[in-house]
Amino acid sequence: MVQVIDIDGVLISSFVANGALALLTLILLRPLLGRVGIQRLVWNMPLAEFGLLICLLGIYTLLL
């Protein structure tokens, strides 16, 4: 398991990289969630998106 990523001498924690990947995935999923109509099922959409971000971050941290 990689714990530190070296980009031209700058050390980046893999957790930060996983967070960026989770955020990118969430940005790509937002239009799909809008088309499905998830807003009708969720009381607080920003809170639901934050929960999805945390779940994605956990999945990427465990698997990558």
C-alpha positions as CSV (number, residue, x, y, z in Angstrom):
1,M,0.0,0.0,0.0
2,V,1.4,3.4,-1.0
3,Q,1.4,5.9,1.9
4,V,3.2,8.8,0.2
5,I,3.1,9.9,-3.4
6,D,6.1,11.8,-4.8
7,I,5.3,14.4,-7.5
8,D,8.5,16.2,-8.5
9,G,9.9,16.1,-5.0
10,V,6.7,17.2,-3.4
11,L,5.4,14.5,-1.0
12,I,1.6,14.1,-1.0
13,S,-0.2,11.8,1.4
14,S,-2.2,9.1,-0.3
15,F,-5.2,10.2,1.8
16,V,-5.1,13.6,0.1
17,A,-4.9,12.0,-3.3
18,N,-7.9,9.7,-2.4
19,G,-9.8,12.7,-1.2
20,A,-9.2,14.5,-4.6
21,L,-10.3,11.3,-6.4
22,A,-13.4,11.1,-4.3
23,L,-14.2,14.8,-5.0
24,L,-13.7,14.3,-8.7
25,T,-16.0,11.2,-8.7
26,L,-18.7,13.2,-6.8
27,I,-18.4,16.1,-9.4
28,L,-18.9,13.5,-12.2
29,L,-21.8,11.9,-10.4
30,R,-23.8,15.1,-9.7
31,P,-25.4,15.4,-13.1
32,L,-26.4,11.7,-13.0
33,L,-28.0,12.2,-9.6
34,G,-29.9,15.2,-11.0
35,R,-31.2,13.2,-13.9
36,V,-32.3,10.3,-11.7
37,G,-34.3,12.8,-9.5
38,I,-32.6,12.0,-6.2
39,Q,-33.6,15.5,-4.9
40,R,-37.2,14.2,-4.4
41,L,-36.0,11.4,-2.2
42,V,-33.4,13.3,-0.1
43,W,-34.4,15.9,2.6
44,N,-31.0,17.8,2.5
45,M,-29.1,17.4,-0.8
46,P,-25.8,19.0,0.3
47,L,-25.8,16.7,3.4
48,A,-26.5,13.7,1.2
49,E,-23.6,14.7,-1.2
50,F,-21.3,15.1,1.8
51,G,-22.2,11.6,3.0
52,L,-21.6,10.2,-0.5
53,L,-18.2,12.0,-0.5
54,I,-17.3,10.4,2.8
55,C,-18.4,6.9,1.5
56,L,-16.4,7.4,-1.7
57,L,-13.3,8.5,0.3
58,G,-13.6,5.4,2.6
59,I,-13.9,3.1,-0.4
60,Y,-10.9,4.6,-2.2
61,T,-8.9,4.6,1.0
62,L,-9.6,0.9,1.6
63,L,-9.2,-0.3,-2.0
64,L,-6.3,1.9,-3.3
